[in-house]
Amino acid sequence: MEKFILEPEVPEDVLLSLRSHGFSKEDLLVESRFLLALKFFREGMLSLGKAAKLAGLSRWDFIELLGKRGISVIDYSIEELEEEFKLATELAQRL
């Protein structure tokens, strides 16, 4: 399996600013991977599982981190939710 190594170049003054907020180089790398994964997940370019892998997290850890940041994993419209509930109710009645 081919891997692509991404090494963000961070100017020294930016790194110093982030350090003053408690960010280490490792924290910056972890946050960068998460934000990249989040972008591709939100745009529908990566599934939840693949985005989690890009972030270096398990699927459940990725979901938990999304929740802590107030980011919904499921993006349904009201109409889509109503349809899902309708189908679930019909299925429950059949069982």
Backbone as a chain_set.jsonl record, in Angstrom:
{"seq": "MEKFILEPEVPEDVLLSLRSHGFSKEDLLVESRFLLALKFFREGMLSLGKAAKLAGLSRWDFIELLGKRGISVIDYSIEELEEEFKLATELAQRL", "coords": {"N": [[0.839, -1.163, 0.0], [0.654, 2.112, -0.95], [1.975, 5.035, 0.548], [1.577, 8.469, 1.243], [3.49, 11.071, 2.319], [2.858, 13.888, 4.103], [4.142, 16.919, 4.883], [3.628, 19.633, 6.563], [4.706, 22.975, 6.141], [5.558, 25.209, 8.526], [5.741, 28.496, 9.396], [8.166, 30.027, 11.584], [7.266, 32.096, 13.319], [4.542, 31.63, 13.401], [4.456, 29.113, 14.543], [5.519, 29.762, 17.06], [3.46, 31.395, 18.026], [1.388, 29.517, 18.198], [2.489, 27.785, 20.063], [2.38, 29.401, 22.295], [-0.206, 29.117, 22.939], [-0.318, 26.641, 23.915], [0.12, 24.599, 22.076], [1.974, 21.939, 20.797], [4.516, 20.776, 18.483], [3.739, 18.228, 17.745], [1.022, 18.291, 18.458], [0.135, 20.112, 16.565], [0.557, 18.686, 14.203], [-1.237, 16.529, 14.58], [-3.677, 17.945, 14.746], [-3.702, 19.123, 12.209], [-3.949, 16.873, 10.529], [-6.458, 15.967, 11.368], [-8.116, 18.16, 10.628], [-7.796, 18.182, 7.856], [-8.874, 15.699, 7.206], [-11.475, 16.146, 8.117], [-12.357, 18.159, 6.349], [-12.402, 16.774, 3.851], [-14.239, 14.789, 4.504], [-16.596, 16.269, 5.088], [-17.092, 17.347, 2.57], [-17.833, 15.157, 1.212], [-15.966, 13.63, -0.035], [-14.508, 11.712, 1.228], [-15.349, 8.758, 2.992], [-16.716, 8.192, 6.277], [-15.135, 6.288, 7.629], [-12.731, 6.298, 6.111], [-11.961, 8.94, 6.393], [-11.499, 8.991, 9.137], [-9.32, 7.272, 9.218], [-7.438, 8.799, 7.79], [-7.167, 10.858, 9.61], [-5.838, 9.51, 11.527], [-7.138, 8.123, 13.473], [-9.405, 5.87, 15.199], [-12.572, 4.839, 13.884], [-14.614, 5.299, 15.772], [-13.344, 7.016, 17.603], [-12.935, 9.198, 15.957], [-15.586, 9.946, 15.396], [-16.331, 10.635, 18.009], [-14.626, 12.83, 18.476], [-15.587, 14.577, 16.524], [-18.142, 15.026, 17.574], [-17.489, 16.301, 20.016], [-16.661, 18.68, 19.045], [-18.921, 19.722, 18.078], [-19.79, 18.923, 15.586], [-21.841, 17.44, 13.277], [-22.279, 14.027, 12.494], [-24.107, 12.863, 10.899], [-25.904, 14.153, 8.264], [-28.752, 14.993, 7.655], [-31.611, 16.268, 5.942], [-34.703, 17.763, 7.067], [-36.803, 16.56, 5.696], [-35.6, 14.188, 4.794], [-35.074, 12.959, 7.255], [-37.696, 12.606, 8.198], [-38.609, 10.755, 6.311], [-36.892, 8.584, 6.866], [-37.74, 7.977, 9.492], [-40.36, 7.248, 8.945], [-39.994, 4.957, 7.351], [-38.68, 3.349, 9.24], [-40.709, 3.026, 11.143], [-42.631, 1.644, 9.638], [-41.207, -0.709, 9.156], [-40.88, -1.659, 11.772], [-43.536, -2.199, 12.406], [-44.056, -4.342, 10.739], [-42.509, -6.303, 11.851]], "CA": [[0.0, 0.0, 0.0], [1.45, 3.324, -1.078], [1.691, 6.115, 1.496], [2.023, 9.804, 0.872], [3.849, 11.789, 3.532], [2.592, 15.315, 4.002], [4.853, 17.644, 5.93], [3.313, 21.059, 6.441], [5.755, 23.913, 6.486], [4.973, 26.19, 9.424], [6.701, 29.555, 9.719], [8.568, 30.037, 12.99], [6.426, 32.992, 14.123], [3.248, 30.959, 13.578], [4.697, 28.053, 15.527], [5.657, 30.408, 18.367], [2.113, 31.813, 18.447], [0.644, 28.317, 18.591], [3.09, 27.294, 21.314], [1.906, 30.242, 23.399], [-1.554, 28.613, 23.246], [-0.181, 25.278, 24.408], [0.273, 23.63, 20.992], [3.306, 21.428, 20.481], [4.629, 20.385, 17.072], [2.916, 17.017, 17.591], [-0.371, 18.734, 18.472], [-0.114, 20.746, 15.27], [0.465, 17.616, 13.212], [-2.497, 15.816, 14.83], [-4.773, 18.849, 14.373], [-3.671, 19.268, 10.748], [-4.514, 15.651, 9.932], [-7.889, 15.96, 11.659], [-8.804, 19.178, 9.827], [-7.787, 17.725, 6.471], [-9.865, 14.618, 7.137], [-12.79, 16.76, 8.278], [-12.696, 18.833, 5.088], [-12.752, 15.788, 2.837], [-15.458, 14.121, 4.954], [-17.726, 17.19, 4.908], [-17.335, 17.541, 1.141], [-18.266, 13.89, 0.645], [-14.883, 13.022, -0.795], [-14.089, 10.536, 1.988], [-16.322, 8.179, 3.914], [-16.377, 8.375, 7.687], [-14.027, 5.397, 7.951], [-11.499, 6.742, 5.465], [-11.585, 10.207, 7.038], [-10.926, 8.615, 10.427], [-7.991, 6.715, 8.94], [-6.578, 9.927, 7.449], [-6.919, 11.593, 10.857], [-5.042, 8.668, 12.409], [-8.023, 7.747, 14.573], [-10.4, 4.841, 14.923], [-13.846, 5.425, 13.457], [-15.346, 5.782, 16.954], [-12.635, 8.181, 18.14], [-13.204, 10.294, 15.024], [-16.959, 10.36, 15.673], [-16.325, 11.295, 19.316], [-13.997, 14.133, 18.316], [-16.543, 15.411, 15.793], [-19.18, 15.406, 18.528], [-16.937, 17.272, 20.971], [-16.522, 19.967, 18.351], [-20.247, 20.142, 17.628], [-19.927, 18.616, 14.16], [-22.736, 16.302, 13.101], [-21.815, 12.946, 11.623], [-25.213, 12.62, 9.975], [-26.364, 15.435, 7.744], [-30.036, 14.788, 7.004], [-32.589, 17.347, 5.942], [-35.938, 17.407, 7.792], [-37.553, 15.631, 4.838], [-34.9, 12.904, 4.824], [-35.315, 12.374, 8.571], [-39.091, 12.155, 8.238], [-38.681, 9.538, 5.493], [-36.228, 7.525, 7.623], [-38.638, 7.588, 10.598], [-41.514, 6.569, 8.342], [-39.548, 3.615, 6.972], [-38.408, 2.594, 10.471], [-42.008, 2.703, 11.734], [-43.222, 0.591, 8.802], [-40.44, -1.931, 9.4], [-41.213, -2.111, 13.13], [-44.894, -2.764, 12.367], [-43.974, -5.635, 10.05], [-41.85, -7.265, 12.737]], "C": [[0.894, 1.239, 0.0], [1.001, 4.355, -0.047], [2.273, 7.403, 0.961], [2.299, 10.561, 2.164], [3.692, 13.282, 3.275], [3.262, 16.011, 5.176], [4.565, 19.125, 5.77], [4.481, 21.923, 6.886], [5.109, 25.039, 7.295], [6.028, 27.247, 9.742], [6.961, 29.632, 11.228], [7.661, 30.922, 13.842], [5.042, 32.403, 14.37], [3.382, 29.866, 14.628], [4.835, 28.633, 16.941], [4.295, 30.859, 18.903], [1.309, 30.616, 18.933], [1.188, 27.74, 19.895], [2.606, 28.11, 22.505], [0.484, 29.863, 23.816], [-1.517, 27.141, 23.659], [-0.03, 24.212, 23.339], [1.732, 23.225, 20.839], [3.353, 21.136, 18.985], [3.751, 19.164, 16.802], [1.433, 17.373, 17.567], [-0.757, 19.331, 17.122], [-0.268, 19.705, 14.172], [-0.863, 16.865, 13.351], [-3.683, 16.667, 14.381], [-4.843, 19.027, 12.861], [-4.294, 18.068, 10.058], [-6.014, 15.594, 10.146], [-8.633, 16.949, 10.756], [-8.846, 18.804, 8.347], [-8.824, 16.625, 6.274], [-11.274, 15.179, 7.228], [-13.241, 17.432, 6.99], [-13.161, 17.828, 4.039], [-14.02, 15.02, 3.203], [-16.676, 14.999, 4.698], [-18.081, 17.383, 3.439], [-17.749, 16.251, 0.442], [-17.198, 13.187, -0.17], [-14.344, 11.773, -0.105], [-15.237, 10.063, 2.863], [-15.853, 8.458, 5.338], [-15.155, 7.539, 8.059], [-12.706, 5.854, 7.357], [-11.019, 8.07, 6.045], [-10.941, 9.927, 8.393], [-9.507, 8.09, 10.24], [-7.005, 7.835, 8.607], [-6.213, 10.73, 8.697], [-6.05, 10.79, 11.828], [-5.823, 8.203, 13.618], [-8.862, 6.543, 14.195], [-11.683, 5.554, 14.494], [-14.584, 6.028, 14.655], [-14.67, 6.997, 17.578], [-12.88, 9.405, 17.258], [-14.612, 10.843, 15.254], [-17.022, 11.136, 16.99], [-15.722, 12.698, 19.213], [-14.897, 15.087, 17.537], [-17.623, 15.923, 16.741], [-18.703, 16.452, 19.519], [-16.811, 18.657, 20.356], [-17.848, 20.444, 17.757], [-20.499, 19.907, 16.15], [-20.747, 17.348, 14.018], [-22.144, 15.284, 12.134], [-22.846, 12.688, 10.54], [-25.782, 13.962, 9.564], [-27.641, 15.235, 6.937], [-30.846, 16.071, 6.997], [-33.8, 16.865, 6.736], [-36.718, 16.367, 6.991], [-36.926, 14.24, 4.852], [-35.107, 12.197, 6.165], [-36.736, 11.837, 8.689], [-39.257, 10.854, 7.458], [-38.037, 8.36, 6.225], [-37.116, 7.036, 8.768], [-39.85, 6.821, 10.076], [-41.14, 5.129, 7.981], [-39.272, 2.753, 8.202], [-39.706, 2.163, 11.144], [-42.668, 1.574, 10.968], [-42.514, -0.738, 9.039], [-40.779, -2.505, 10.775], [-42.595, -2.748, 13.156], [-44.909, -4.146, 11.707], [-43.375, -6.711, 10.956], [-42.762, -7.589, 13.869]], "O": [[1.775, 1.386, 0.847], [-0.193, 4.528, 0.199], [3.321, 7.419, 0.314], [1.415, 10.675, 3.013], [4.299, 13.852, 2.369], [2.968, 15.711, 6.333], [5.181, 19.798, 4.944], [5.152, 21.633, 7.877], [4.22, 25.735, 6.803], [7.083, 26.931, 10.291], [6.081, 29.338, 12.037], [7.318, 30.551, 14.964], [4.437, 32.642, 15.415], [2.522, 29.716, 15.497], [4.325, 28.059, 17.903], [4.015, 30.72, 20.094], [0.63, 30.69, 19.957], [0.423, 27.262, 20.733], [2.44, 27.575, 23.601], [0.023, 30.231, 24.896], [-2.554, 26.482, 23.741], [-0.048, 23.024, 23.659], [2.616, 24.078, 20.761], [2.336, 21.238, 18.3], [3.1, 19.077, 15.761], [0.673, 16.833, 16.764], [-1.846, 19.079, 16.608], [-1.133, 19.835, 13.307], [-1.535, 16.598, 12.355], [-4.589, 16.169, 13.713], [-5.935, 19.074, 12.294], [-5.073, 18.218, 9.116], [-6.764, 15.226, 9.243], [-9.668, 16.607, 10.185], [-9.831, 19.083, 7.664], [-9.562, 16.626, 5.289], [-12.169, 14.742, 6.503], [-14.395, 17.284, 6.587], [-14.204, 18.018, 3.412], [-14.791, 14.639, 2.322], [-17.676, 14.532, 4.153], [-19.251, 17.564, 3.103], [-17.987, 16.24, -0.765], [-17.494, 12.251, -0.914], [-13.795, 10.883, -0.755], [-15.997, 10.866, 3.405], [-14.728, 8.905, 5.559], [-14.245, 8.028, 8.728], [-11.673, 5.803, 8.025], [-9.817, 8.299, 6.175], [-9.948, 10.56, 8.752], [-8.606, 8.422, 11.01], [-5.869, 7.825, 9.082], [-5.09, 11.22, 8.824], [-5.581, 11.325, 12.832], [-5.245, 7.92, 14.668], [-9.017, 6.229, 13.015], [-11.839, 6.752, 14.73], [-15.115, 7.135, 14.567], [-15.352, 7.914, 18.034], [-13.015, 10.52, 17.762], [-14.81, 12.057, 15.301], [-17.686, 12.169, 17.076], [-16.248, 13.646, 19.796], [-14.964, 16.274, 17.855], [-17.976, 17.102, 16.718], [-19.435, 17.391, 19.83], [-16.848, 19.67, 21.054], [-17.895, 21.436, 17.029], [-21.312, 20.593, 15.531], [-20.394, 16.306, 14.569], [-21.584, 15.639, 11.097], [-22.506, 12.34, 9.409], [-26.101, 14.802, 10.405], [-27.63, 15.296, 5.707], [-30.775, 16.866, 7.934], [-33.904, 15.677, 7.042], [-37.233, 15.402, 7.556], [-37.634, 13.234, 4.916], [-35.293, 10.981, 6.207], [-36.953, 10.746, 9.216], [-39.969, 9.951, 7.899], [-38.578, 7.255, 6.208], [-37.236, 5.832, 8.995], [-40.304, 5.861, 10.699], [-41.889, 4.197, 8.273], [-39.59, 1.564, 8.211], [-39.792, 1.049, 11.661], [-43.208, 0.646, 11.571], [-43.164, -1.781, 9.114], [-40.945, -3.716, 10.915], [-42.804, -3.737, 13.859], [-45.696, -5.012, 12.088], [-43.705, -7.891, 10.833], [-42.408, -8.383, 14.74]]}, "num_chains": 1, "name": "protein.A"}
